[in-house]
Amino acid sequence: MGTGSDDQYPPLLSSAADAAACAGGGRGAHGGSEELERVLGDETVPAARRLARAARVELRMLVALAAPAVAVYMINYAMSMSTRIMCGHLGTLELAAASLGNVGIRSSPTASW
């Protein structure tokens, strides 16, 4: 690779966004860290209720992060299942060809569509 400076690529965040993130304590767009600190720091609420509220805040952030991955896994499973269902309708020769095609596509690191 060539030698280049960091000036070749524009920054991912603009300076206004950097300033806003620093002013907000680096909590990002969701504000979950600030909310979590507020819930856990409230000494007037019993510990069990604080723990339940903190778990709700954490789960809300976790669902936002994990939902796309779960959707992808479910779609991949559905595609695999539909492929197997369709292969059940094939004859011997067609099934052998489909099997070779699937093995070739899955094992080839350079396969690009």
C-alpha positions, 0 to 999 in steps of 0.5 A: 500500500502507499504511504499517505496521510490521514488527510486523504480520507474525510473524518467520519464525524464532523467537528460539530458532532464531535463537540456535541458528543463531548458536551453530552459526556460521550453517551451517544444518541440514546442517552442510555448511560445517563439514564442508567446512572440516574436510575442506579443513583436514586437512593429513594427507590428500593434496590430491587426496583432500581435493579429492575429499572436498570435491567429495562434500560439495558435490555432496551439498548441491547435489543436495539443492538441485537435485533438486526443480528437476530433478523439476519439469523432468522432469514438465513435459517428460513432460506436454508429451510426453503432450500431443503424443502425445494430439494426434496422435490428434486430427482437424484441427478438434480439433487446431486447437482444442487449439492455440488453447487451448494458446497462450491458456493459455501466453500469458495472464499472468492465467490462474489456475486 
